[in-house]
Amino acid sequence: MSAGTVSYLYAVARPLPADEAADLVGVHDTPVHLVGQGDLVAVVSPVPTEEFDETPLRENLEDLSWLEKVARAHNHVVDFMGARTTTVPFRLATIYRNEQRVQEMLREQETTLSSALDRVTGRVEWGIKVTTIPAPRAEVSPTTAPSGRSFLQQRLSQRRAADDARQQATVDAEEIDFALAELAVARRRHRPQSREISHASGENVLNASYLVAADRTEDFRNRAAHLDATTPGCRVELTGPWAPYSFALEETSADMREESRSHE
Amino acid sequence: MTGYGIPARGTPAQAPQTVGTGGSANLADILERVLDKGIVIAGDIQINLLDIELLTVKLRLLVASVDKAKEMGIDWWEHDPTLSSAGRKTELAEETVRLKERVAALEERATPPGTAGPADADDTEQQETAEHQERP
């Protein structure tokens, strides 16, 4: 490895023919290497020390445009691998001094990594976001209302209608989640996305990931589309398929078994 | 369960399902996965993303690079009254303007020109405040 670089680790995967990943590039469009150890390969690429050493890394993570570039490159590599072999993504910015250190880590963590790969073999992650469809709001203005009292009453009833709609959406979201979890091996809920970040016009009432067996994917997609069409107040948005980001950790699967039992 | 659309096409169970979110995936969807999910095994360079709540990360990022965020159309903290005093002021100012309009309209209807002074706008404002507090 050349001077001035460290090793960025994107994912660990089951081996695939070497030439399949020959064109794959990661952060800064640098070609990735596959570091093999037994039945595992680590997907790495060299990145500049001046950006990824501890101090600059901490600063760079605060820079949204830097973060976006690295996040997209990370996701691109993970996607590429996930489309070809069983892959478990690592968290963003997992950095080793060199590839030898990556190899040592693979040896030390072989059991953990192997069982993580086994858990997601033949399965993919789908994201579901349920967002309210805001009702058109009649213009209430103090200058056109017949009286001050009527103005305040109209505003109050608008607020109550919005509260009711939100409550209904929360109930709908629970039902949607339940119907989709039936087709999934595991489910994990995420924090709802802020409206302004997601650019959605409504409110995000459910943000979750589902681990779905490859042969149930078509059912899952169809059910999501059906739920979208039959839930009048909400939009059901499907994202993915993702590599199993949300199901990489063992305790996560355990949590989900717990959660799905409580639904029964 | 039945009734949910057409049956699955035969996807060979042994072949991995195509994974690919392409370049088009929403940045928020990517960030919540790459920052908050995925396997965590300590690397040689220690940045503890685990301790950072994703929302906090976003907030800090947005505040740290306001220009970039604005470029992307993300400027909600400026309007969110819980996050910015400017946002709070905007909300109150808009309310005040509406109420003043209302008062002026009422005065025009109720008061013949040249008689009694204008109604006190502050009273009306308090009514609106009381309504805010009524909400659960």
Interface residues (C-beta under 8 A of the other chain):
Chain A: V6 L9 V12 F52 D53 E54 L57 R58 L61 E62 D63 L64 S65 L67 E68 A71 R72 H74 N75 H76 D79 G82 A83 R84 T85 T86 T87 V88 P89 F90 R91 L92 A93 T94 I95 Y96 R97 R101 M105 Q109 T112 L113 A116 G122 R123 V124 G127 S141 P142 T143 A145 G148 F151 L152 R155 L156 R159 A179 E182 H190 R191 Q193 S194 R195 E196 I197 S198 H199 N207 A213 A214 D215 R216 T217 E218 D219 N222 R223 A225 H226 T239 G240 P241 W242 A243 Y245 S246 A248 L249
Chain B: M1 Y4 G5 I6 P7 A8 R9 T11 A13 Q14 A15 P16 Q17 T18 V19 G20 T21 G22 G23 A25 N26 L27 A28 D29 I30 L31 E32 R33 V34 L35 D36 K37 G38 I39 V40 I41 G43 D44 I45 Q46 I47 L49 L54 L55 V57 K58 R60 L61 L62 A64 S65 K68 A69 M72 G73 I74 D75 W76 D80 R98 L99 E101 R102 A105 L106 T124 Q127 E128 E131 E134 R135
